[in-house]
Amino acid sequence: MRSLILASLLQFSLILMGSAQTAAPATPPTEISADLGTCSALITVRDKDAKPIYNVKVSARIRYGVMGAKKLDLETYTNSAGQAKVINLPEVPKKPIYFYVSKDEMLEIVEFAPDVHCQATFDVVLK
């Protein structure tokens, strides 16, 4: 009787371990830093069927310094969950910041306004 209980417990624990291993771990978004402030933008890219799109290019040009004379070009690509994050963006940019989200012939442009929302999230649908 005791060995039957132990065998049942062992089988139950193996089932639990197997189900824990099959759960897909959440992948963090790819990340790039502008090193110019404390704001950030998380961009999630999906297709028209709401499925995440992998390897979408997210780029931006940030102007900073006196009269916006300096510029910083940033570029990253989305992960398997369709996400990319740009961190350490300026709180008060010299010129508007636009993110260009593109893959193949598809392009969407997103305007980032840190004075409105410093920790922004954008859902982009590429068609």
Backbone as XML, in Angstrom:
<?xml version="1.0"?>
<chain id="A" units="angstrom">
  <residue number="1" name="MET">
    <atom name="N" x="0.817" y="-1.184" z="0.000"/>
    <atom name="CA" x="0.000" y="0.000" z="0.000"/>
    <atom name="C" x="0.871" y="1.262" z="0.000"/>
  </residue>
  <residue number="2" name="ARG">
    <atom name="N" x="1.893" y="1.237" z="0.848"/>
    <atom name="CA" x="2.793" y="2.390" z="0.946"/>
    <atom name="C" x="3.522" y="2.627" z="-0.374"/>
  </residue>
  <residue number="3" name="SER">
    <atom name="N" x="3.973" y="1.560" z="-1.026"/>
    <atom name="CA" x="4.680" y="1.714" z="-2.306"/>
    <atom name="C" x="3.738" y="2.222" z="-3.394"/>
  </residue>
  <residue number="4" name="LEU">
    <atom name="N" x="2.461" y="1.896" z="-3.327"/>
    <atom name="CA" x="1.479" y="2.388" z="-4.283"/>
    <atom name="C" x="1.300" y="3.897" z="-4.138"/>
  </residue>
  <residue number="5" name="ILE">
    <atom name="N" x="1.260" y="4.370" z="-2.907"/>
    <atom name="CA" x="1.136" y="5.809" z="-2.645"/>
    <atom name="C" x="2.381" y="6.540" z="-3.129"/>
  </residue>
  <residue number="6" name="LEU">
    <atom name="N" x="3.552" y="6.002" z="-2.846"/>
    <atom name="CA" x="4.800" y="6.622" z="-3.294"/>
    <atom name="C" x="4.885" y="6.651" z="-4.825"/>
  </residue>
  <residue number="7" name="ALA">
    <atom name="N" x="4.455" y="5.578" z="-5.456"/>
    <atom name="CA" x="4.469" y="5.538" z="-6.921"/>
    <atom name="C" x="3.511" y="6.575" z="-7.490"/>
  </residue>
  <residue number="8" name="SER">
    <atom name="N" x="2.356" y="6.750" z="-6.877"/>
    <atom name="CA" x="1.384" y="7.741" z="-7.328"/>
    <atom name="C" x="1.938" y="9.154" z="-7.161"/>
  </residue>
  <residue number="9" name="LEU">
    <atom name="N" x="2.571" y="9.408" z="-6.019"/>
    <atom name="CA" x="3.178" y="10.721" z="-5.786"/>
    <atom name="C" x="4.300" y="11.004" z="-6.783"/>
  </residue>
  <residue number="10" name="LEU">
    <atom name="N" x="5.108" y="10.007" z="-7.072"/>
    <atom name="CA" x="6.191" y="10.164" z="-8.033"/>
    <atom name="C" x="5.638" y="10.468" z="-9.421"/>
  </residue>
  <residue number="11" name="GLN">
    <atom name="N" x="4.613" y="9.735" z="-9.812"/>
    <atom name="CA" x="4.004" y="9.957" z="-11.124"/>
    <atom name="C" x="3.395" y="11.354" z="-11.192"/>
  </residue>
  <residue number="12" name="PHE">
    <atom name="N" x="2.720" y="11.793" z="-10.144"/>
    <atom name="CA" x="2.124" y="13.125" z="-10.102"/>
    <atom name="C" x="3.186" y="14.213" z="-10.191"/>
  </residue>
  <residue number="13" name="SER">
    <atom name="N" x="4.293" y="14.042" z="-9.479"/>
    <atom name="CA" x="5.359" y="15.049" z="-9.517"/>
    <atom name="C" x="6.010" y="15.097" z="-10.893"/>
  </residue>
  <residue number="14" name="LEU">
    <atom name="N" x="6.141" y="13.956" z="-11.562"/>
    <atom name="CA" x="6.692" y="13.947" z="-12.924"/>
    <atom name="C" x="5.765" y="14.658" z="-13.897"/>
  </residue>
  <residue number="15" name="ILE">
    <atom name="N" x="4.473" y="14.503" z="-13.720"/>
    <atom name="CA" x="3.505" y="15.201" z="-14.575"/>
    <atom name="C" x="3.628" y="16.703" z="-14.357"/>
  </residue>
  <residue number="16" name="LEU">
    <atom name="N" x="3.713" y="17.126" z="-13.100"/>
    <atom name="CA" x="3.859" y="18.548" z="-12.794"/>
    <atom name="C" x="5.143" y="19.116" z="-13.381"/>
  </residue>
  <residue number="17" name="MET">
    <atom name="N" x="6.241" y="18.394" z="-13.260"/>
    <atom name="CA" x="7.519" y="18.863" z="-13.803"/>
    <atom name="C" x="7.445" y="18.959" z="-15.320"/>
  </residue>
  <residue number="18" name="GLY">
    <atom name="N" x="6.805" y="18.011" z="-15.965"/>
    <atom name="CA" x="6.682" y="18.032" z="-17.417"/>
    <atom name="C" x="5.863" y="19.203" z="-17.894"/>
  </residue>
  <residue number="19" name="SER">
    <atom name="N" x="4.782" y="19.547" z="-17.185"/>
    <atom name="CA" x="3.952" y="20.678" z="-17.601"/>
    <atom name="C" x="4.672" y="21.995" z="-17.357"/>
  </residue>
  <residue number="20" name="ALA">
    <atom name="N" x="5.509" y="22.054" z="-16.332"/>
    <atom name="CA" x="6.265" y="23.281" z="-16.065"/>
    <atom name="C" x="7.317" y="23.506" z="-17.147"/>
  </residue>
  <residue number="21" name="GLN">
    <atom name="N" x="7.881" y="22.429" z="-17.666"/>
    <atom name="CA" x="8.909" y="22.565" z="-18.692"/>
    <atom name="C" x="8.319" y="22.915" z="-20.043"/>
  </residue>
  <residue number="22" name="THR">
    <atom name="N" x="7.051" y="22.580" z="-20.293"/>
    <atom name="CA" x="6.465" y="22.878" z="-21.591"/>
    <atom name="C" x="5.981" y="24.309" z="-21.691"/>
  </residue>
  <residue number="23" name="ALA">
    <atom name="N" x="5.836" y="25.014" z="-20.576"/>
    <atom name="CA" x="5.420" y="26.406" z="-20.623"/>
    <atom name="C" x="6.537" y="27.232" z="-21.256"/>
  </residue>
  <residue number="24" name="ALA">
    <atom name="N" x="6.180" y="28.029" z="-22.246"/>
    <atom name="CA" x="7.175" y="28.833" z="-22.955"/>
    <atom name="C" x="7.616" y="30.011" z="-22.092"/>
  </residue>
  <residue number="25" name="PRO">
    <atom name="N" x="8.918" y="30.197" z="-21.931"/>
    <atom name="CA" x="9.387" y="31.334" z="-21.144"/>
    <atom name="C" x="9.168" y="32.636" z="-21.915"/>
  </residue>
  <residue number="26" name="ALA">
    <atom name="N" x="8.833" y="33.681" z="-21.196"/>
    <atom name="CA" x="8.644" y="34.987" z="-21.821"/>
    <atom name="C" x="9.994" y="35.530" z="-22.266"/>
  </residue>
  <residue number="27" name="THR">
    <atom name="N" x="10.087" y="35.930" z="-23.506"/>
    <atom name="CA" x="11.345" y="36.478" z="-24.009"/>
    <atom name="C" x="11.329" y="37.986" z="-23.828"/>
  </residue>
  <residue number="28" name="PRO">
    <atom name="N" x="12.373" y="38.542" z="-23.257"/>
    <atom name="CA" x="12.420" y="39.993" z="-23.097"/>
    <atom name="C" x="12.583" y="40.659" z="-24.460"/>
  </residue>
  <residue number="29" name="PRO">
    <atom name="N" x="12.078" y="41.883" z="-24.607"/>
    <atom name="CA" x="12.224" y="42.564" z="-25.896"/>
    <atom name="C" x="13.685" y="42.894" z="-26.175"/>
  </residue>
  <residue number="30" name="THR">
    <atom name="N" x="14.037" y="42.955" z="-27.456"/>
    <atom name="CA" x="15.375" y="43.434" z="-27.780"/>
    <atom name="C" x="15.438" y="44.889" z="-27.328"/>
  </residue>
  <residue number="31" name="GLU">
    <atom name="N" x="16.609" y="45.325" z="-26.941"/>
    <atom name="CA" x="16.719" y="46.630" z="-26.303"/>
    <atom name="C" x="17.925" y="47.382" z="-26.838"/>
  </residue>
  <residue number="32" name="ILE">
    <atom name="N" x="17.727" y="48.694" z="-27.015"/>
    <atom name="CA" x="18.831" y="49.571" z="-27.405"/>
    <atom name="C" x="18.707" y="50.840" z="-26.575"/>
  </residue>
  <residue number="33" name="SER">
    <atom name="N" x="19.839" y="51.419" z="-26.210"/>
    <atom name="CA" x="19.845" y="52.587" z="-25.345"/>
    <atom name="C" x="20.358" y="53.817" z="-26.088"/>
  </residue>
  <residue number="34" name="ALA">
    <atom name="N" x="19.663" y="54.936" z="-25.881"/>
    <atom name="CA" x="20.112" y="56.208" z="-26.446"/>
    <atom name="C" x="21.068" y="56.922" z="-25.496"/>
  </residue>
  <residue number="35" name="ASP">
    <atom name="N" x="21.068" y="56.559" z="-24.213"/>
    <atom name="CA" x="21.916" y="57.175" z="-23.185"/>
    <atom name="C" x="21.750" y="58.693" z="-23.117"/>
  </residue>
  <residue number="36" name="LEU">
    <atom name="N" x="20.490" y="59.163" z="-23.259"/>
    <atom name="CA" x="20.237" y="60.605" z="-23.256"/>
    <atom name="C" x="19.195" y="61.043" z="-22.227"/>
  </residue>
  <residue number="37" name="GLY">
    <atom name="N" x="18.628" y="60.108" z="-21.470"/>
    <atom name="CA" x="17.597" y="60.492" z="-20.505"/>
    <atom name="C" x="17.005" y="59.284" z="-19.813"/>
  </residue>
  <residue number="38" name="THR">
    <atom name="N" x="15.769" y="59.450" z="-19.319"/>
    <atom name="CA" x="15.135" y="58.393" z="-18.538"/>
    <atom name="C" x="13.873" y="57.827" z="-19.184"/>
  </residue>
  <residue number="39" name="CYS">
    <atom name="N" x="13.484" y="58.309" z="-20.332"/>
    <atom name="CA" x="12.252" y="57.838" z="-20.987"/>
    <atom name="C" x="12.529" y="56.577" z="-21.809"/>
  </residue>
  <residue number="40" name="SER">
    <atom name="N" x="11.439" y="55.881" z="-22.156"/>
    <atom name="CA" x="11.587" y="54.672" z="-22.960"/>
    <atom name="C" x="10.346" y="54.464" z="-23.819"/>
  </residue>
  <residue number="41" name="ALA">
    <atom name="N" x="10.511" y="53.628" z="-24.839"/>
    <atom name="CA" x="9.397" y="53.276" z="-25.717"/>
    <atom name="C" x="9.468" y="51.781" z="-26.012"/>
  </residue>
  <residue number="42" name="LEU">
    <atom name="N" x="8.371" y="51.086" z="-25.734"/>
    <atom name="CA" x="8.246" y="49.665" z="-26.051"/>
    <atom name="C" x="7.343" y="49.558" z="-27.267"/>
  </residue>
  <residue number="43" name="ILE">
    <atom name="N" x="7.865" y="48.960" z="-28.331"/>
    <atom name="CA" x="7.127" y="48.846" z="-29.582"/>
    <atom name="C" x="6.835" y="47.370" z="-29.829"/>
  </residue>
  <residue number="44" name="THR">
    <atom name="N" x="5.553" y="47.052" z="-30.000"/>
    <atom name="CA" x="5.122" y="45.695" z="-30.313"/>
    <atom name="C" x="4.553" y="45.706" z="-31.723"/>
  </residue>
  <residue number="45" name="VAL">
    <atom name="N" x="5.088" y="44.844" z="-32.587"/>
    <atom name="CA" x="4.686" y="44.824" z="-33.987"/>
    <atom name="C" x="3.937" y="43.533" z="-34.286"/>
  </residue>
  <residue number="46" name="ARG">
    <atom name="N" x="2.774" y="43.678" z="-34.912"/>
    <atom name="CA" x="1.942" y="42.529" z="-35.269"/>
    <atom name="C" x="1.476" y="42.660" z="-36.718"/>
  </residue>
  <residue number="47" name="ASP">
    <atom name="N" x="1.048" y="41.535" z="-37.273"/>
    <atom name="CA" x="0.481" y="41.578" z="-38.616"/>
    <atom name="C" x="-1.027" y="41.810" z="-38.511"/>
  </residue>
  <residue number="48" name="LYS">
    <atom name="N" x="-1.712" y="41.811" z="-39.656"/>
    <atom name="CA" x="-3.154" y="42.099" z="-39.657"/>
    <atom name="C" x="-3.972" y="41.045" z="-38.909"/>
  </residue>
  <residue number="49" name="ASP">
    <atom name="N" x="-3.386" y="39.848" z="-38.692"/>
    <atom name="CA" x="-4.053" y="38.789" z="-37.940"/>
    <atom name="C" x="-3.670" y="38.801" z="-36.463"/>
  </residue>
  <residue number="50" name="ALA">
    <atom name="N" x="-3.019" y="39.857" z="-36.013"/>
    <atom name="CA" x="-2.601" y="40.055" z="-34.613"/>
    <atom name="C" x="-1.496" y="39.088" z="-34.178"/>
  </residue>
  <residue number="51" name="LYS">
    <atom name="N" x="-0.740" y="38.547" z="-35.118"/>
    <atom name="CA" x="0.387" y="37.674" z="-34.778"/>
    <atom name="C" x="1.666" y="38.511" z="-34.751"/>
  </residue>
  <residue number="52" name="PRO">
    <atom name="N" x="2.551" y="38.269" z="-33.766"/>
    <atom name="CA" x="3.797" y="39.041" z="-33.685"/>
    <atom name="C" x="4.682" y="38.790" z="-34.909"/>
  </residue>
  <residue number="53" name="ILE">
    <atom name="N" x="5.393" y="39.834" z="-35.313"/>
    <atom name="CA" x="6.293" y="39.726" z="-36.464"/>
    <atom name="C" x="7.732" y="39.818" z="-35.964"/>
  </residue>
  <residue number="54" name="TYR">
    <atom name="N" x="8.527" y="38.819" z="-36.324"/>
    <atom name="CA" x="9.930" y="38.728" z="-35.940"/>
    <atom name="C" x="10.806" y="39.497" z="-36.938"/>
  </residue>
  <residue number="55" name="ASN">
    <atom name="N" x="11.878" y="40.085" z="-36.446"/>
    <atom name="CA" x="12.921" y="40.711" z="-37.259"/>
    <atom name="C" x="12.433" y="41.935" z="-38.044"/>
  </residue>
  <residue number="56" name="VAL">
    <atom name="N" x="11.603" y="42.742" z="-37.404"/>
    <atom name="CA" x="11.162" y="44.010" z="-37.985"/>
    <atom name="C" x="12.151" y="45.083" z="-37.543"/>
  </residue>
  <residue number="57" name="LYS">
    <atom name="N" x="12.592" y="45.896" z="-38.479"/>
    <atom name="CA" x="13.557" y="46.958" z="-38.151"/>
    <atom name="C" x="12.839" y="48.146" z="-37.522"/>
  </residue>
  <residue number="58" name="VAL">
    <atom name="N" x="13.375" y="48.596" z="-36.377"/>
    <atom name="CA" x="12.884" y="49.787" z="-35.692"/>
    <atom name="C" x="14.047" y="50.760" z="-35.635"/>
  </residue>
  <residue number="59" name="SER">
    <atom name="N" x="13.884" y="51.917" z="-36.272"/>
    <atom name="CA" x="14.979" y="52.884" z="-36.308"/>
    <atom name="C" x="14.466" y="54.277" z="-35.956"/>
  </residue>
  <residue number="60" name="ALA">
    <atom name="N" x="15.395" y="55.131" z="-35.509"/>
    <atom name="CA" x="15.057" y="56.502" z="-35.145"/>
    <atom name="C" x="16.302" y="57.365" z="-35.236"/>
  </residue>
  <residue number="61" name="ARG">
    <atom name="N" x="16.088" y="58.653" z="-35.473"/>
    <atom name="CA" x="17.175" y="59.639" z="-35.410"/>
    <atom name="C" x="16.812" y="60.627" z="-34.315"/>
  </residue>
  <residue number="62" name="ILE">
    <atom name="N" x="17.724" y="60.805" z="-33.368"/>
    <atom name="CA" x="17.489" y="61.704" z="-32.245"/>
    <atom name="C" x="18.471" y="62.861" z="-32.349"/>
  </residue>
  <residue number="63" name="ARG">
    <atom name="N" x="17.932" y="64.055" z="-32.313"/>
    <atom name="CA" x="18.778" y="65.260" z="-32.339"/>
    <atom name="C" x="18.877" y="65.787" z="-30.908"/>
  </residue>
  <residue number="64" name="TYR">
    <atom name="N" x="20.089" y="66.162" z="-30.521"/>
    <atom name="CA" x="20.313" y="66.660" z="-29.166"/>
    <atom name="C" x="21.465" y="67.649" z="-29.199"/>
  </residue>
  <residue number="65" name="GLY">
    <atom name="N" x="21.782" y="68.213" z="-28.060"/>
    <atom name="CA" x="22.860" y="69.189" z="-27.978"/>
    <atom name="C" x="22.368" y="70.586" z="-28.317"/>
  </residue>
  <residue number="66" name="VAL">
    <atom name="N" x="23.294" y="71.520" z="-28.401"/>
    <atom name="CA" x="22.966" y="72.913" z="-28.694"/>
    <atom name="C" x="22.311" y="73.002" z="-30.063"/>
  </residue>
  <residue number="67" name="MET">
    <atom name="N" x="21.107" y="73.536" z="-30.092"/>
    <atom name="CA" x="20.317" y="73.711" z="-31.314"/>
    <atom name="C" x="20.105" y="72.391" z="-32.066"/>
  </residue>
  <residue number="68" name="GLY">
    <atom name="N" x="20.206" y="71.286" z="-31.388"/>
    <atom name="CA" x="19.984" y="69.992" z="-32.024"/>
    <atom name="C" x="21.043" y="69.638" z="-33.043"/>
  </residue>
  <residue number="69" name="ALA">
    <atom name="N" x="22.247" y="70.179" z="-32.856"/>
    <atom name="CA" x="23.318" y="69.975" z="-33.832"/>
    <atom name="C" x="23.851" y="68.541" z="-33.841"/>
  </residue>
  <residue number="70" name="LYS">
    <atom name="N" x="23.783" y="67.862" z="-32.707"/>
    <atom name="CA" x="24.249" y="66.472" z="-32.655"/>
    <atom name="C" x="23.096" y="65.543" z="-32.997"/>
  </residue>
  <residue number="71" name="LYS">
    <atom name="N" x="23.450" y="64.415" z="-33.587"/>
    <atom name="CA" x="22.397" y="63.446" z="-33.908"/>
    <atom name="C" x="22.865" y="62.044" z="-33.562"/>
  </residue>
  <residue number="72" name="LEU">
    <atom name="N" x="21.890" y="61.224" z="-33.220"/>
    <atom name="CA" x="22.151" y="59.840" z="-32.859"/>
    <atom name="C" x="21.174" y="58.969" z="-33.640"/>
  </residue>
  <residue number="73" name="ASP">
    <atom name="N" x="21.710" y="58.047" z="-34.416"/>
    <atom name="CA" x="20.875" y="57.107" z="-35.161"/>
    <atom name="C" x="20.825" y="55.791" z="-34.403"/>
  </residue>
  <residue number="74" name="LEU">
    <atom name="N" x="19.618" y="55.305" z="-34.140"/>
    <atom name="CA" x="19.414" y="54.053" z="-33.432"/>
    <atom name="C" x="18.723" y="53.057" z="-34.357"/>
  </residue>
  <residue number="75" name="GLU">
    <atom name="N" x="19.074" y="51.794" z="-34.220"/>
    <atom name="CA" x="18.446" y="50.746" z="-35.016"/>
    <atom name="C" x="18.479" y="49.439" z="-34.244"/>
  </residue>
  <residue number="76" name="THR">
    <atom name="N" x="17.341" y="48.772" z="-34.200"/>
    <atom name="CA" x="17.241" y="47.459" z="-33.577"/>
    <atom name="C" x="16.181" y="46.667" z="-34.317"/>
  </residue>
  <residue number="77" name="TYR">
    <atom name="N" x="16.035" y="45.404" z="-33.962"/>
    <atom name="CA" x="15.062" y="44.527" z="-34.607"/>
    <atom name="C" x="14.204" y="43.853" z="-33.549"/>
  </residue>
  <residue number="78" name="THR">
    <atom name="N" x="12.972" y="43.517" z="-33.906"/>
    <atom name="CA" x="12.063" y="42.883" z="-32.954"/>
    <atom name="C" x="12.470" y="41.442" z="-32.673"/>
  </residue>
  <residue number="79" name="ASN">
    <atom name="N" x="12.085" y="40.974" z="-31.501"/>
    <atom name="CA" x="12.348" y="39.584" z="-31.112"/>
    <atom name="C" x="11.225" y="38.684" z="-31.611"/>
  </residue>
  <residue number="80" name="SER">
    <atom name="N" x="11.199" y="37.441" z="-31.173"/>
    <atom name="CA" x="10.183" y="36.495" z="-31.636"/>
    <atom name="C" x="8.776" y="36.876" z="-31.184"/>
  </residue>
  <residue number="81" name="ALA">
    <atom name="N" x="8.663" y="37.694" z="-30.145"/>
    <atom name="CA" x="7.359" y="38.174" z="-29.686"/>
    <atom name="C" x="6.965" y="39.471" z="-30.374"/>
  </residue>
  <residue number="82" name="GLY">
    <atom name="N" x="7.773" y="39.921" z="-31.341"/>
    <atom name="CA" x="7.473" y="41.146" z="-32.077"/>
    <atom name="C" x="7.748" y="42.415" z="-31.299"/>
  </residue>
  <residue number="83" name="GLN">
    <atom name="N" x="8.643" y="42.360" z="-30.314"/>
    <atom name="CA" x="8.890" y="43.514" z="-29.454"/>
    <atom name="C" x="10.314" y="44.046" z="-29.555"/>
  </residue>
  <residue number="84" name="ALA">
    <atom name="N" x="10.407" y="45.364" z="-29.476"/>
    <atom name="CA" x="11.695" y="46.059" z="-29.379"/>
    <atom name="C" x="11.499" y="47.217" z="-28.407"/>
  </residue>
  <residue number="85" name="LYS">
    <atom name="N" x="12.546" y="47.510" z="-27.636"/>
    <atom name="CA" x="12.450" y="48.587" z="-26.646"/>
    <atom name="C" x="13.628" y="49.535" z="-26.810"/>
  </residue>
  <residue number="86" name="VAL">
    <atom name="N" x="13.313" y="50.833" z="-26.822"/>
    <atom name="CA" x="14.339" y="51.864" z="-26.876"/>
    <atom name="C" x="14.319" y="52.553" z="-25.520"/>
  </residue>
  <residue number="87" name="ILE">
    <atom name="N" x="15.456" y="52.524" z="-24.828"/>
    <atom name="CA" x="15.522" y="53.064" z="-23.472"/>
    <atom name="C" x="16.444" y="54.285" z="-23.422"/>
  </residue>
  <residue number="88" name="ASN">
    <atom name="N" x="16.366" y="54.987" z="-22.296"/>
    <atom name="CA" x="17.199" y="56.161" z="-22.014"/>
    <atom name="C" x="17.051" y="57.241" z="-23.076"/>
  </residue>
  <residue number="89" name="LEU">
    <atom name="N" x="15.800" y="57.478" z="-23.463"/>
    <atom name="CA" x="15.493" y="58.548" z="-24.413"/>
    <atom name="C" x="15.396" y="59.872" z="-23.669"/>
  </residue>
  <residue number="90" name="PRO">
    <atom name="N" x="15.648" y="60.997" z="-24.335"/>
    <atom name="CA" x="15.593" y="62.300" z="-23.658"/>
    <atom name="C" x="14.164" y="62.663" z="-23.246"/>
  </residue>
  <residue number="91" name="GLU">
    <atom name="N" x="14.039" y="63.351" z="-22.097"/>
    <atom name="CA" x="12.740" y="63.802" z="-21.622"/>
    <atom name="C" x="12.218" y="64.967" z="-22.460"/>
  </residue>
  <residue number="92" name="VAL">
    <atom name="N" x="13.148" y="65.799" z="-22.951"/>
    <atom name="CA" x="12.787" y="66.962" z="-23.769"/>
    <atom name="C" x="13.678" y="66.950" z="-25.013"/>
  </residue>
  <residue number="93" name="PRO">
    <atom name="N" x="13.234" y="66.303" z="-26.080"/>
    <atom name="CA" x="14.071" y="66.257" z="-27.291"/>
    <atom name="C" x="14.079" y="67.610" z="-28.009"/>
  </residue>
  <residue number="94" name="LYS">
    <atom name="N" x="15.148" y="67.878" z="-28.741"/>
    <atom name="CA" x="15.265" y="69.125" z="-29.498"/>
    <atom name="C" x="14.281" y="69.147" z="-30.669"/>
  </residue>
  <residue number="95" name="LYS">
    <atom name="N" x="14.063" y="67.991" z="-31.280"/>
    <atom name="CA" x="13.106" y="67.845" z="-32.373"/>
    <atom name="C" x="12.265" y="66.607" z="-32.084"/>
  </residue>
  <residue number="96" name="PRO">
    <atom name="N" x="11.103" y="66.494" z="-32.720"/>
    <atom name="CA" x="10.282" y="65.300" z="-32.477"/>
    <atom name="C" x="11.047" y="64.019" z="-32.801"/>
  </residue>
  <residue number="97" name="ILE">
    <atom name="N" x="10.722" y="62.959" z="-32.059"/>
    <atom name="CA" x="11.338" y="61.651" z="-32.293"/>
    <atom name="C" x="10.320" y="60.768" z="-33.007"/>
  </residue>
  <residue number="98" name="TYR">
    <atom name="N" x="10.727" y="60.244" z="-34.149"/>
    <atom name="CA" x="9.883" y="59.340" z="-34.921"/>
    <atom name="C" x="10.565" y="57.981" z="-35.002"/>
  </residue>
  <residue number="99" name="PHE">
    <atom name="N" x="9.785" y="56.933" z="-34.748"/>
    <atom name="CA" x="10.280" y="55.569" z="-34.926"/>
    <atom name="C" x="9.762" y="55.060" z="-36.270"/>
  </residue>
  <residue number="100" name="TYR">
    <atom name="N" x="10.686" y="54.565" z="-37.079"/>
    <atom name="CA" x="10.345" y="53.995" z="-38.377"/>
    <atom name="C" x="10.347" y="52.475" z="-38.219"/>
  </residue>
  <residue number="101" name="VAL">
    <atom name="N" x="9.185" y="51.887" z="-38.378"/>
    <atom name="CA" x="8.996" y="50.447" z="-38.182"/>
    <atom name="C" x="8.789" y="49.841" z="-39.568"/>
  </residue>
  <residue number="102" name="SER">
    <atom name="N" x="9.764" y="49.021" z="-40.016"/>
    <atom name="CA" x="9.686" y="48.557" z="-41.405"/>
    <atom name="C" x="10.131" y="47.108" z="-41.563"/>
  </residue>
  <residue number="103" name="LYS">
    <atom name="N" x="9.502" y="46.462" z="-42.535"/>
    <atom name="CA" x="9.883" y="45.112" z="-42.949"/>
    <atom name="C" x="9.442" y="44.970" z="-44.399"/>
  </residue>
  <residue number="104" name="ASP">
    <atom name="N" x="10.375" y="44.542" z="-45.236"/>
    <atom name="CA" x="10.123" y="44.405" z="-46.668"/>
    <atom name="C" x="9.578" y="45.731" z="-47.213"/>
  </residue>
  <residue number="105" name="GLU">
    <atom name="N" x="8.391" y="45.717" z="-47.787"/>
    <atom name="CA" x="7.792" y="46.925" z="-48.358"/>
    <atom name="C" x="6.859" y="47.644" z="-47.392"/>
  </residue>
  <residue number="106" name="MET">
    <atom name="N" x="6.715" y="47.113" z="-46.179"/>
    <atom name="CA" x="5.786" y="47.688" z="-45.204"/>
    <atom name="C" x="6.519" y="48.700" z="-44.319"/>
  </residue>
  <residue number="107" name="LEU">
    <atom name="N" x="5.835" y="49.824" z="-44.043"/>
    <atom name="CA" x="6.426" y="50.876" z="-43.208"/>
    <atom name="C" x="5.324" y="51.561" z="-42.409"/>
  </residue>
  <residue number="108" name="GLU">
    <atom name="N" x="5.569" y="51.741" z="-41.127"/>
    <atom name="CA" x="4.709" y="52.542" z="-40.258"/>
    <atom name="C" x="5.612" y="53.498" z="-39.488"/>
  </residue>
  <residue number="109" name="ILE">
    <atom name="N" x="5.116" y="54.698" z="-39.251"/>
    <atom name="CA" x="5.876" y="55.707" z="-38.522"/>
    <atom name="C" x="5.124" y="56.031" z="-37.236"/>
  </residue>
  <residue number="110" name="VAL">
    <atom name="N" x="5.851" y="56.022" z="-36.119"/>
    <atom name="CA" x="5.273" y="56.284" z="-34.803"/>
    <atom name="C" x="5.968" y="57.491" z="-34.210"/>
  </residue>
  <residue number="111" name="GLU">
    <atom name="N" x="5.192" y="58.456" z="-33.733"/>
    <atom name="CA" x="5.778" y="59.645" z="-33.093"/>
    <atom name="C" x="5.829" y="59.429" z="-31.587"/>
  </residue>
  <residue number="112" name="PHE">
    <atom name="N" x="7.002" y="59.676" z="-31.018"/>
    <atom name="CA" x="7.215" y="59.550" z="-29.580"/>
    <atom name="C" x="7.246" y="60.945" z="-28.975"/>
  </residue>
  <residue number="113" name="ALA">
    <atom name="N" x="6.341" y="61.214" z="-28.029"/>
    <atom name="CA" x="6.269" y="62.514" z="-27.361"/>
    <atom name="C" x="6.519" y="62.303" z="-25.865"/>
  </residue>
  <residue number="114" name="PRO">
    <atom name="N" x="7.779" y="62.403" z="-25.419"/>
    <atom name="CA" x="8.079" y="62.121" z="-24.005"/>
    <atom name="C" x="7.433" y="63.109" z="-23.039"/>
  </residue>
  <residue number="115" name="ASP">
    <atom name="N" x="7.127" y="64.317" z="-23.486"/>
    <atom name="CA" x="6.471" y="65.275" z="-22.605"/>
    <atom name="C" x="5.021" y="64.861" z="-22.315"/>
  </residue>
  <residue number="116" name="VAL">
    <atom name="N" x="4.430" y="64.035" z="-23.173"/>
    <atom name="CA" x="3.080" y="63.522" z="-22.959"/>
    <atom name="C" x="3.117" y="62.218" z="-22.169"/>
  </residue>
  <residue number="117" name="HIS">
    <atom name="N" x="3.997" y="61.292" z="-22.589"/>
    <atom name="CA" x="4.098" y="59.989" z="-21.928"/>
    <atom name="C" x="5.541" y="59.511" z="-22.012"/>
  </residue>
  <residue number="118" name="CYS">
    <atom name="N" x="6.259" y="59.595" z="-20.906"/>
    <atom name="CA" x="7.692" y="59.274" z="-20.896"/>
    <atom name="C" x="7.973" y="57.779" z="-21.058"/>
  </residue>
  <residue number="119" name="GLN">
    <atom name="N" x="7.140" y="56.929" z="-20.480"/>
    <atom name="CA" x="7.300" y="55.470" z="-20.599"/>
    <atom name="C" x="6.194" y="54.959" z="-21.534"/>
  </residue>
  <residue number="120" name="ALA">
    <atom name="N" x="6.393" y="55.113" z="-22.819"/>
    <atom name="CA" x="5.345" y="54.836" z="-23.806"/>
    <atom name="C" x="5.381" y="53.409" z="-24.307"/>
  </residue>
  <residue number="121" name="THR">
    <atom name="N" x="4.215" y="52.923" z="-24.693"/>
    <atom name="CA" x="4.099" y="51.640" z="-25.371"/>
    <atom name="C" x="3.306" y="51.863" z="-26.656"/>
  </residue>
  <residue number="122" name="PHE">
    <atom name="N" x="3.757" y="51.239" z="-27.729"/>
    <atom name="CA" x="3.114" y="51.392" z="-29.023"/>
    <atom name="C" x="2.799" y="50.016" z="-29.587"/>
  </residue>
  <residue number="123" name="ASP">
    <atom name="N" x="1.584" y="49.871" z="-30.098"/>
    <atom name="CA" x="1.197" y="48.668" z="-30.825"/>
    <atom name="C" x="1.110" y="49.046" z="-32.295"/>
  </residue>
  <residue number="124" name="VAL">
    <atom name="N" x="1.951" y="48.437" z="-33.107"/>
    <atom name="CA" x="2.032" y="48.761" z="-34.527"/>
    <atom name="C" x="1.550" y="47.572" z="-35.327"/>
  </residue>
  <residue number="125" name="VAL">
    <atom name="N" x="0.676" y="47.827" z="-36.285"/>
    <atom name="CA" x="0.182" y="46.789" z="-37.183"/>
    <atom name="C" x="0.773" y="47.052" z="-38.569"/>
  </residue>
  <residue number="126" name="LEU">
    <atom name="N" x="1.572" y="46.107" z="-39.054"/>
    <atom name="CA" x="2.138" y="46.209" z="-40.411"/>
    <atom name="C" x="1.212" y="45.484" z="-41.361"/>
  </residue>
  <residue number="127" name="LYS">
    <atom name="N" x="0.821" y="46.182" z="-42.405"/>
    <atom name="CA" x="-0.096" y="45.593" z="-43.400"/>
    <atom name="C" x="0.585" y="45.475" z="-44.731"/>
  </residue>
</chain>
